[in-house]
């Protein structure tokens, strides 16, 4: 079983910064041209069936290639295309990848062409079967953290989901979906996104998001000494139809 979790041959590494490629995504992205890219992509497309491992830099500095400081967790993708483009005096590569797989670096070294090659081990997702009470507890912590950061509230009750909230009920039965919504929506740092990729199960990802939200403050900067990362909550008018969809128990009545 252990051998099945290993890639048969060393995998070429493509070091990147600011972008974290989650498993299961298809993604088109652009990276600035570096001196080793042409050689690397030629090897990937001609000798490695388009497979390359995205290695995440701890520091945005490629000057020491191939002796780089990178995280041990990578995303192996299959490149459908890689095209070099020139705009004015700048050159960049546009890549289109699919079939992301999370893996861990066992060891790495430079080959004869000067490219970084690594022996990898696949990191499978821990499929946890949570009790209803566990899902409720995790989602409630995430929900309260988000509501608390979104607005100034005078009591904890104002951050709780309303009775019969269909969104809360739906997310409780699909917690990974709510976590992915937070991942796409929150202004997470590059390091936080790498840690999200490294997390092995829904519990560890929930803990990461709860901590990340505790560092955020939404809306105007009421506290100049507070965290500098902010996003703005959008306030929308909600008629009876929308209120009924959010809360099935919202019914009109005479005073």
N, C-alpha and C positions, 0 to 999 in steps of 0.2 A: 504493500500500500504506500509506503514511504517513497518508493521509487517512482510511483505514478504521479507524485506531486512535484517531481523535478522536471525541468526542461532538459531535453536530451543534449542540446548543444549550448555553448555560451551564447548569450543574447547581447547584441550591440545596444549600448545605452545612448539615449538622446537627452542630455541635461537641459532642463528648462526651469524657468522661474515665473511666479505669478499665476501660472495655470496649473490646475490639478484636474486630471482626467479620471472621473469616477467609473468603475466597472459598469458595463451595460449601456454605455452611451455611444452614440455616433456623433462625431464632432469634427467641424472644420475650423482650423485655427491657423494663425500666421505667426511666424517667429523671425526675428532679425537674422540676417546671414552672418555666419561665423566661418572662420577659415577651414574648419574641419567638416562642415555640413555637406559639401558636394561629395566628398569622399565617403562620408557616412551613408548618405541616402543612396548612392550608387551601390554600396555593399548591401544595404537593406533590401532594395528592390531587385537586384540581380542575383544575390547569393543567399538571401534569408527569407524569401517568399513574402516580403513586405512587412515582416514582423520586427518590431523595435520596442524597447522598454523605455518609457519616459521616466527619467530619474530626476528627482526634485532637489534643486540646489538649496543648501542652507544659507548661502549668501549669493547675491546676484553678481557673480564675478566668474567669467569663463577664461580669464587670462592664464590660469594655471592648468588648463586642459592638457593632458588627461588626469592630472592629480587634483581632483576636485573633492570638495567636502559636500557629500550628498546624503540624503535620508536613505535608510535601508529599505524602505517600502517604495515600490515602483508600480507602474501600470503598463502592462504589455498590451500593445495594440497592433492591429493589422492596417497598414497604410494602403488605402485604395489609390491614392495619388499623392505626389509631392512635386510641386512646380515652383521653379525659381522665377521671381518677378522683380522687375526693376522700375522704380518710381523716382523720377528726377535723378538724384545721385545716390539713392538708397536702394539696397537689394534685400529682398526678404523671400522666405519660403512659405508657401501656402500648402498646408497638409490636410488631408481628409482621412480620418481614422475610424475604425469600428472594432467591435468585439474586445472591449477593455477587460483585462484580467489582472487582479491584484496579485502581486508576488513580492517576495523578500529576497534581497541580495545576500547570497552566502559568501561569495568572494568575487573580486573583480581585479582586472589587470589590463594593460594595453597590449594589443596584438602587434603584428609586424607592420601593419599600416598605420599604427599610432591611434587606433580607435579603442574606446573603452569597451571591453567585453566582460560579461558577468554571468556566473552560475546562479540560477534563480530557483526558488521554491515557491510554488503556488500557495497563496494564503486563502483557503476556503472560508466562506462566511459561516459563522456559528449560528445555526438555525435554532433559536430559542423558542420554546413554546411557553408563552407567558400566560399566567392566570389572568382572569378579568380584573381582579383587584390590582395586579401588578401593572397592567396596561393603563388602568385608570389612574393609579398613583403617578406613573411617569408622565402621562399626558397632562394631568392636572398641574404638575410642577412646571412643565413647559408652557402650558397655557397661561398660568399666573405670571410666570416670568415675562412672557411676551406682553400681556396686558399691562403689567406694572410698568414696563419700560415705555409703552406706547403713550401713556397719558398720566397726568397727575391725578391720583385717586385719594379720597379721604378715608377709605376703609378697605380691608382685604376683600369684603364681600363684592365690591364693585369690579373686581378682577375675575370673579368666578364665572363659569359659563351659565347661561340662563337655563331654566328648566326645559327639557325637551330640545335642546340645541342639536339640530341634525348634523352640523359640522363636527361638533365634539364627539357625538356618537359614532360618526363615520370614521374619524381619525382614531378613535379608541380601538377599532377593529382593524386598523391599518396604520399602525404607528410609524413604520418606515416612510410612508407617504408624507406624513406631517413633518418628519425630520428632513426629508428632501426638500420640502417647501421652504423650511427655515434655512437650509443650506443655500438655496438659490436666492433667497430674499434678503438675508442679513448681510451686513458689510463685514464679513469675516476676513481676517488677515490671512496671508498665504500660509503661515505656520498653523493656524487653526484649521484651514482646509486640508493640509497634509495630515494633521492629527485625526480629522474626520475620516480620511481615507484609511488611516492605519487602524482605526477602531474595528474590533473584531465582531461586535454584535450590537444590537439595538440599545442595550442598557448602557454600554460605554459611549455610544454616540449621543444618547440622551443626556448623560452627565456632561459631555463636552458642550452641548448646546445650552444647557442650563447655566454653565459657567460663562459661556460667551455672552449670553444675554445679560448676565449680571454686570458685565463690563460696559454695556451700552446704555445710552439714554436717548430716547426718541424725542423729536420735537425741538422747540427753541432751546438754546443753551441757557437755561435758568441758572445753572451753577457753573461759573467759569472755571472752577477748579475740578470739575468732573471730567469723565473720559472724553476724549476728543472725537471718538467715532460716534456719529449720530445718523439716524435716518428719520424721515418725516412721515408720520402717520397721515393717511388720506381719509378725510371725513366725507361721507356721502349721505345724502338724504335717503331715508328708508320709508317707503310707503307701507300700507298694511300688507300688500302682497309679499313684499320682501321680508317683513317681520314675521309673517306666517311661515315662510320658508326657513328662516333662521330658528324660529321658536314656534312649534306647532300649537303651543298652548296660548298664543297671543290671539285672543278673540275680542271683538268689540262688545261693549255693553253700555247701557244707559247708566248715568250717575243716579 
